[in-house]
Amino acid sequence: MNDDFIDPENLGSFQLPENMINQLFEFTGSTNGDSGFILSYVNQDGLPSVITKATSPIVEMGLRKALEQYLEQVSAQEIELNFPKDFGDEETP
């Protein structure tokens, strides 16, 4: 068997490398004390995963609030898009 062969059905559990998470963290914020991120992704088992890293609970709370607002906006847009144009109450000629 070739050492380069990878069996996609037999992969170990994937985890984001800690150095990648740390590098992402370093790219956030503009001054000491205001860095952080919340990363949401689907893992290899098809389950949602969330990674959070912040310099303080205040930064994390701000990120959570921003996500809350984002999800509310997305939800409102989906409701608007899925709202039926015709309720079926009126007869059409």
C-alpha positions as CSV (number, residue, x, y, z in Angstrom):
1,M,0.0,0.0,0.0
2,N,1.2,3.5,-0.9
3,D,2.1,5.8,2.0
4,D,0.4,8.7,0.1
5,F,-3.0,6.9,0.0
6,I,-5.6,8.4,2.3
7,D,-8.8,6.6,3.0
8,P,-11.5,9.2,3.3
9,E,-13.7,6.7,5.1
10,N,-11.1,6.1,7.8
11,L,-9.9,9.5,8.8
12,G,-9.1,10.5,12.4
13,S,-11.0,13.3,14.1
14,F,-9.9,16.6,12.7
15,Q,-9.2,19.6,15.0
16,L,-8.1,23.0,14.0
17,P,-4.4,23.3,14.8
18,E,-3.8,25.5,17.9
19,N,-1.3,27.6,15.9
20,M,-3.9,28.5,13.3
21,I,-6.4,29.5,16.1
22,N,-3.6,31.7,17.7
23,Q,-2.8,33.3,14.4
24,L,-6.4,34.1,13.7
25,F,-6.6,35.6,17.2
26,E,-3.5,37.8,16.5
27,F,-5.2,39.2,13.3
28,T,-8.2,40.5,15.4
29,G,-8.4,43.7,17.4
30,S,-6.5,46.9,17.1
31,T,-5.1,47.5,20.6
32,N,-4.3,45.3,23.6
33,G,-7.4,44.1,25.2
34,D,-9.9,44.2,22.3
35,S,-9.0,41.1,20.4
36,G,-11.2,38.1,19.9
37,F,-13.3,36.0,17.5
38,I,-16.1,33.4,17.4
39,L,-15.7,30.9,14.6
40,S,-18.6,28.6,13.7
41,Y,-18.1,25.7,11.3
42,V,-19.4,22.2,10.4
43,N,-17.0,19.5,11.5
44,Q,-16.3,16.3,9.6
45,D,-19.2,14.5,11.3
46,G,-21.6,17.2,10.0
47,L,-22.1,18.7,13.4
48,P,-21.9,22.4,14.2
49,S,-18.8,23.5,16.1
50,V,-17.9,26.8,17.7
51,I,-14.5,28.1,18.8
52,T,-14.3,31.3,20.9
53,K,-11.2,33.1,21.9
54,A,-11.3,36.6,23.4
55,T,-9.0,38.7,25.6
56,S,-11.8,39.4,28.1
57,P,-15.4,38.5,29.0
58,I,-16.4,42.0,27.8
59,V,-15.0,41.4,24.3
60,E,-16.7,38.0,24.2
61,M,-20.0,39.5,25.3
62,G,-19.7,42.1,22.5
63,L,-19.0,39.4,19.9
64,R,-22.0,37.4,21.2
65,K,-24.2,40.4,20.9
66,A,-23.0,41.1,17.3
67,L,-23.8,37.5,16.4
68,E,-27.2,37.8,18.0
69,Q,-28.0,40.8,15.9
70,Y,-26.6,39.2,12.7
71,L,-28.8,36.1,13.3
72,E,-31.9,38.2,13.9
73,Q,-31.3,40.1,10.6
74,V,-30.7,36.9,8.7
75,S,-33.8,35.3,10.2
76,A,-35.9,38.4,9.4
77,Q,-34.7,38.3,5.8
78,E,-35.6,34.6,5.5
79,I,-39.1,35.3,6.9
80,E,-39.5,38.1,4.4
81,L,-38.3,35.9,1.5
82,N,-40.6,33.0,2.5
83,F,-43.7,35.2,3.2
84,P,-46.4,34.1,0.7
85,K,-47.4,36.8,-1.8
86,D,-50.9,35.4,-2.1
87,F,-52.7,34.2,1.0
88,G,-55.3,32.4,-1.1
89,D,-58.1,34.5,0.4
90,E,-58.9,36.3,-2.9
91,E,-60.4,34.7,-5.9
92,T,-58.4,35.1,-9.1
93,P,-60.3,35.7,-12.3
